[in-house]
Amino acid sequence: MNDRCSNSSFQYRVGVLGIPDSVKSLGSLWRHTPWDHASLEQLKDLGFNTIQVNLAWGARPEDEPLNLEDIITLSEAEQIKYPQSVPLRCDPSPERYQQRRKIIAERSALCKEHGLRTLFHFGAPFNAHGAYGDTPPNCILDEKTLCRYELLLQQFAREFSNIDDVLVYTYDQDAWLCGEFGKCPRCSGIPLHKRLVPFLNRLAKAWHAELPDGRLWWEPWELSAGQVYACVQAVDTDAFGLALHSNIAEVMATMPGDRWLINTCAIAAKRNIPTLVEYFLGATSEELEPLLDLAHPLVVLHGLRTIAQITGVSGIKEYYGLSPDREDPNLRMAGLFFENPSITDDEALAALAEPYARAANGMVAFWQKTSEGMTFFPWETTWFIREIGRSRVDHALSAAVIRSQTACTPSWASTRKGTFMACTSPDNHPWLLEDVQLRCETAARSWYEAEQLGQSILEDIPENLRPRLNANLTDLGRLKRRAMAYANHLRETNLVTSIRSNIKNDRAWSELHDLLKADMDNFLEEKTKTPHQPAGGSIHDWQEMQEAILMLENNPEEFLAMYFLETPDNQSKGMFSMTSL
């Protein structure tokens, strides 16, 4: 294994080349990252020694291979004996099938030219991601399912000889499992870990039989903490490894290393099972999507430190995707840590800022503020606070809610509730709304200060780096305005609640009026500086807010009868506008 960064805390350093997009309707990449010699050499120079050769993102950007079935076809006799009854989600045409195979073959060969280990990521058993509920057709207690996946893995190893390791999800990535409390006649009443461990053992054994030096990594995504512990204590250890999110709920830039991760790594270490921890190592992430140009390198440094200190961690893996062909302070910070895990904050920032010449000190201050904002922002409020770039600054004028996300998986029904504050039903207690409001304001204040710093040093930035800082400042403004839109909506709702209990509260009326106007100004800034939403589409006038301000000024009682009511206003603000139904 290539190990250019011999001082690194991580034996495995897994990169993902390219930027996916989580919106299935778009079916495209946000940005095309070249899969070429230069990109791979840049990742290698940063210290990566393994590359995931497919993006493996649920939205299947540009028909990227996501499952074994996307690039492997069993013989006619095998298909009859071990049928796959669930329609695949890839483009079924023979041309696209061959193109997907060609992509994986070319990428893996290119990696080998650079001395990089390769990994293919897939979901199994393929059940179209929960489309069949608790009783999917491909059951892991059905011997035909196990035999089919053994055959698929064996054939995959023979046809793609440049692939070293595989990473399997057993939930998500279009995989799904029967529920113990569902209607499957085989699985009913049998705890998940007692069914899943034999399936994993068969997969690992099949892969190891074809590739004695290969490893099957398992991502126990969507399992409860208890189920994960039980599986890790029982699974066969030969050629087996774990790939774990940085906490039980999600990969979160500012919340790596929870009790579940620490415990799971400790159990794995006692059994000599290597463990990869998945984390955001570059500017792009699922949390910030589709904002692609934000930099908060101290968050990356502190996250890597936290992960590296956990007993049993063997490696780090990018969770989302990387673009090494452009300036990315987050990614460069990861490389600095790989090279020197004992590097201090000051040393790391100074090294990071060197290319910025006379603007170096200003960039250090800028990154300190951008990183500070990330740590203040309440990422654990609800899953819907993710993909913040998709949220709308022209929020609903019904009462703000903390929209709750859940799914019918063990983790969502149990352990994940210990991370996200809102998981099952909307909780609109004024103190919850105020908590999220105040933290959004605190984060926005840091991002505003960073914005001012960045603008003040822009002329001193070397010409080749100036476009990158400009892009960063554009996305930083978008991020700040979305944080403020959330804060404004939450505070407006609490103010109206107070007014309804005491209609003569002149101070609250005055603050509400000022806040609505500030909210409108926030929208107008967004409209002026980013007239087109990052996800496409133009920003139009916020006529509803204009009318609300006029009504507040002219007829306060009618305002109370129309706005900030608990019933939604039936104006959809998009899936990821957290406070708007």
N, C-alpha and C positions, 0 to 999 in steps of 0.2 A: 504493500500500500504506500502510495506517495505520502510523505509526511514532511513537507517543506517547513512547516511550523513545528519544529521539534519541541518547543517549549510550551505548546498549547496544553490547556487543561483537558481538551477534548480529543480523544483518539479518532472519532469520526466527526467530520465536518461536512454536512450534506447541503449542497446548493440546489436551487430550483431555478432554472433559466427561463425567464419570460414572465409576463404579467397577465393573470387571468382576469375574468370579469364575472361577478356573481349573478348578473341579471341574465336569466335564460333567454329572455326575449331578444336580447341583442345578439347573442351567439357569436361574439367577436372578442378580440383582444383589445384592451384599452390602448396598448402601445406594442408595436412589434419590436421585440428584442431579437437581434440577430443570433441565430444558432450557428456560430462560426468559430474559427480558430481563435480570433481575438477575444471574444467573450469568454471562452473557456480558459484561455491563458490568464485573463484578468481575474477570474474566480480562483484559479490555481495560485496566482501571485498573492491573493488575499488570504490564502490558507485553506481553501476548500480542497478536500481530497476525494469527494464522492459527489456525483451529480444524479439527480432524479431526471430521467429522460422523458417523462411525460408530465404535463401540467396537472393532470388528475384533479380537476376542479369540477364540482357537481353541475355547473352550468354548461359543461362541455364546450368551451370556447373553440370555435372553428373546428368542431368535430375531433378535438384531441382525444386520443385513446384514453379511456377511463377504466376499462375492464379487460380481462383476458379475452373474453368473447369478441371484443372489438377487433382483435388482430390474430386470433387463433380459431381455426375451424376444425372440428373433429371429423374423422372419416364418416361416410354415410352409415356404415354399420354401427359405429360408436354412437352416432347421433340417434339412431333408432333405439339402441339399447339404453342410452343415458340421455334422454331428451332434455333440451332447455325449453321449457314451455312459456317462459316470460319473454315477450317481444323486446328486442334490444333497442336502446335509445340512440345508438349511433346511426349515421347514414348507412342504410343497408346495401347501397349499390356496390357492385364488384369493383368499380373504379375507386371509390373512397376506401373500401377495404384494403386494396393494394396500396393506396396512398398512405394510409395509417401505418401499415407494416413498413413501408419504405422510410417513413419518418423515424420510427423507432430504430430501425437498422442503421440508418445514416447517423443519427445522434449518438447511438452507443459506440459505433465505430470511431466517430470523431473524439469522443471522450477517451477511448483507448489510445488514440494517437497522442494524447496529452498526459497519459499515465494516470488517468482518473478512474476510480471505481464507479460502477454504474448501478442504478436502482430503478426498478419499475414498480409503480404504485397502482394498486387495483382494489376493487371491492369484491367480496365474496361472502355468501352466495348472492349472485345477482337476483334481486327481487324488485327492481324498479323503484327503489327507495321508498319502502313503506306503502306502495300502491295497493297492497293486499291486506294491510292491517296486521293483526297478530297471527294470521294463518297464511303466510306466503307459500307459493307452490314449491319453491326450492328450499326444502327443510334439511337441516344439518343432521337430523336423525334418520333421514332417508338414505339408504346405502347408495342409491343411484346418484344422489347429489355429491356424495363424497367421492365416488369413483370418477364422476365427470371432472371434478376439480383436480383430482390426481392426474388424470389424462391431460387436462389443459395445461397444468404446470409442467408436466414432463415434455409435452410437445413444445411449449414455449421455450423451455431451456434448450432444446435441440435446435429450434429454428432461429433463436436469437442468442447466439453463443457469446455475444459481447456483454450480456447482462449478468452481473455478479449476484445481486441481491434483489429480493422483492419485498414490498411493503403492502400488507393486506389490512383493509378496514373490514369489519364485520357488521357494522352499521354505517350508514352514509356511503357516499361514493356509489350509490345505487345498490348497495348491499342492504340486507335486512334479515332479521331473525324472528323465528316464531316466539310468541310470548308464552310463558308458563301458564298463564291464566286465559289463554285463547282457546280456540276450538281444534287445534291440531291434535289428532288422535295419538301421535307419537310423543309430542312434547308436553302435553297437558300434565301439570303436576310435577314436572321435572325442573329443578332450578337451572337457570341459564348456564351457570359455570359448569355444571355436570354434563351439559350437552355440548358446550362450546370448546372445552379443553380437548376432547377427542378429535374434533374437527380440525383444530389448530395443529394438533400432533400429526395428523395425517398429511396436512399441507406441508408442514416443515420437513417431514420425513421424505415426502415425494420430491421436494426441491433439493434436499441434501443428497438424495440418491443420484440425482443428475449432476449436481455441482457440489462436490465435497467441500470446497472452500466457500460456498455461498451461504447466505443466511436469509431466513424468512423473518422479517420484522412484523410485529403485530401492533396495530393501533386500536386499543380498546375503547374507541370512541362511542359515546352514548351509553356506556355501562355505568352502573353505580360504583361508588368507591368500594363497597363491600364485595361486589361481583368481581372487580378487578383484582382485589387482594386474593380472593379465592382462586381465580384463574392462574395468577402468577405463582401461587404456592403449589399448584398441581401440574402445570404444563411440563412436558418433557423439555429439557434444556438444550439438547443437541441442535445446533444450527438455528437456534431461536433467539430473537431479540425483541425488545419493546420499543415502540415509538409513542411518546406520550405528549399530549398537549401541556402547555406550561402551567395550567391549573385544571381542575376537574370540570370547569364550566366552559372555557374557551381558551384559545391562545390570546392573551392580553399583554400588550406591551408593558404596562405598568403594574401587572399583578402576577409575576411568575413565582413559582415555588411555594404553593400552598401545602397544607398538611397532607393532602392526598398524594401529591407528587413526591414529597419527602418519604412518606410511608411506602409507596409503591417501589421507589428506587431502592429503599433499604431492603425490602423483601427480595427484589431481583438480585441485589448485590450478594445476599447470602446464598443465592442459588447459582451464582456466576452467570447470570443473564445480563448481557449488555443492554444499556438503555439510552435511546436518543430522546432528547427533549426538543419539541418543536416550538419555534419562536419566530418573531418578526425581526429580521436582520437588515432590512433595507428600508427605503423611503415608503414603499407601497405596503399596504396591509388591508385586511378585510375590515378592520376598524375604521380606516380612513377612506376607503374606496368611495368614489372614484378620484379622490385627490391623490395625485401621484408624486408630488414634488415637495413634500414636507420633510423637514430635517429636525430631529430631536436626538442627537447622538448620545447624550448622557443617559437617556432612557435605555438605549441599547447596551451601553457599557454596564450600567447598574443591573440590568436584567441578566446579562451574561455572567456577571460576578455572582449573582444570587444562584443561578443555575449551576455554575461550576463548583460551588461550595456544597452542593447536595451530595451526600454519600451515595455512590452507585451510579452516578451519571457517567456514561461513556462517550457521549457525543451530543452535538447540537445539529438541528436540522431546520432549514428555512421552511416556514409553513405556507407562505403565500406565493412569492415569486420575486426574482431579482432582475435588475437591469444594470449589469456591470459596465455597459458601454457609455454611461453618462455619469457625471459627478453626483455622488450619493454619499453625503457625510455619514449617514447611519451605517451604510455598508462598509465604508472605510474604517469606521470605528470598530466594527466587528473584526476586521482584519488586524487592527492594532491590538485588540485583546487576544486574538488567536496567537499572535506573535509574542505577546508579553502579558500574561494573565495578571501580573502584579502591577501593571501600569496604573498610576494615579489619575484622578480626574484632570488635574492641571497638566500633567505630562501628556495625557491623551488629547486634550483640547489643543495644546500647543502644537503637537505633531499634526493634528487634523487641519489646523489653520495655516500651516506653512505655505501651501500653494497660493494663499490669498495675500501674500506679500505685505504691503503697508496696511492693509485692512485686516490683518490677522487678529489683532486685539479686539477689534469690533466684532469680528465673526465669533470669537470666543464668547463675548457677552451676548451676542444674538442667540447662539446655541444654548447657552445657559437659560435664557428666557423661554425659548421654544420648548425645551425639555421640561422646564418648570410647569408650563401650561399643561403639557400632557399628563404630568403626575397629579395635578389638581383636578383634572376633568373626571366626572363620576362615571367611568366606563362600566362599573358594575351595577348601574341602576337597573338596566334591562337589556336583553339581547337587541332590542330595537334601537338602542343608542349607537350600535355599530353602523358601519357604512354611512357615517355621518355626512359625507359629502352629498348623499342623496336627499338629505332632509331639506325642507322648504323654509325659507326665512319668512314667507308670508303664511304663517301658521293659521290654523283655524281660530275662529273667534267664539267657539263654544268653550266650555270650561276645559282647562288643561287636564290631561290624565297622564299617568305613567303607563303607557301601553305595555301589556304583559305578553310574553312569549312562552310557549311551552310546546312540547311534542310528546307523542306517546312512546317514549323510550325510558329505560330505567333511570338514566341520569337526570332527565328533566323531571321525573316524578320523585326524585330523592335528593341526591347530594348536590346537584347544581343549584338548588335553592339556597345553599349556604354561600353562594357567590353573588348571584343576581338578586337584587332586592325585590324585584317584581317578576314572578314566574307564572302565577296561575290566574289571578283575577286582578283587575285594576284596583290599586290601593291609592286613594286620592286624599289621604289625610293631609291636612294643611302642613304639618311638620315634615312629612315626606316631600311634598312639593317644594317647601322652603329649602330643605336640605339640598336637593338637586339644583334649585335655582341659585343658591349661594355659591355652590361649587362651580357651576357653569360660569358665574360672574367672575370668580377668582381666576379660573383658567383663562377666560377671555381677557382679563386685565393683563395677565402675563403675555398673552399673544399680541395684544395691542402694543405693549412696551417693546416686544421683539420686532414688530412691524416698524415702529419708529426708529429703532436702532438700525434695522436693515436698510431703510430708506436713507438714513443719514450717512451710511458708508458706501452706498451704491457706486458713487463715482470713483471711489478708491479701489474697487474690486477689479482685478485683472480682466481685460477685455474678454478673454476666452471663458471666464467663469461668470461674467455678469448675466448672461441669459439664464443660467441656472438659478442664481439668486433671485432674479426677477420672477421666475416661475414659482420659486419657493414663496416669495412675498404674495403673489397672487393667490396661491392656495392657502396661505396663512390667513389672508383676509377672509376668504370663504369660510375657513374653520372658525375664526373668531365670530363672524356674523351669525353662524349657525348656533354657536354656544349662546350668544346673546339673544337670539330668537327664542331658544328654549327658556332662558332665564326670564325674559320679558313675559312670555306666555304664562309661566308658572306664577310669577309675582302678580300679574294682572288678575289671575284667577283668585288668588288669596285675598287681594284687595277687594274684589267684588264680593267675595264671601263675607268679609268684614263689614262692608257697606250694607249688605242685605240684613245683617244683624243690628246695625246701627246706622240708619240712613242719614243721620245728621252729622256723621263723621266728616267734617270739612277737610281735615288733613288727608284722609284717605281718598276723597274725591279729587283733591288737588294732585296728589301723587299719581293717581290713576290717569288723569288727563296728561300729565307730563310723560308718563310711561308710554302711553299709546302713541304720542308724538315721537318719542325716542325710538319706539318700535318701527314706526313708519320711516324714520330717518335711516334706521338700520337696513330696511328693505330698499330704500332709494340708493343707498351706498352699494348694495349688492347689484341692483339694476344697472347702475352707472359703471361699476368696475368689472362686473362679469355679466353682460347682457344675455349670455347664453348659459344655461345650466350645464355643469360638467357632463351630465348624462344625456345632454341633447335637449333641444327645445328652448324657446325664447322666454324671458321673464316679462310678463305683462304688468299692467298697473294693478295695484292692490286697492281696488275700488271699495271693497268691503271695509277695509280699515279707514279709508277716507270718510265713508258714510258713518262709521261708528263714532269717529271723533266729532263730526258735526252733530250727531244725535246726542252725544254726551254733553256738548256745549249748549244745545238748545232744548233738549227734553230728557233730562237725566232719568226720570222714571221709565220712560219708554226704552231707554238704553238698557236698563236693568231687566226689562221684560223680553228683550231680544238677544242680548249678548251674554256670553260666559255662563250659559246654562249647561246643566249636566248632560242634556241630550246633544248628540253630535249635530253639526250643521249640514251634514250630508255632502260636504265638499271634500273629496278625497285629497289629501296632501301627500300621498305616496306611502309606501310600506314602511319607510324608515324615518318618517316624521314622528318622533316618539311621543310628543304631547298632543298630537292631533289625530282624532279618529276619522 
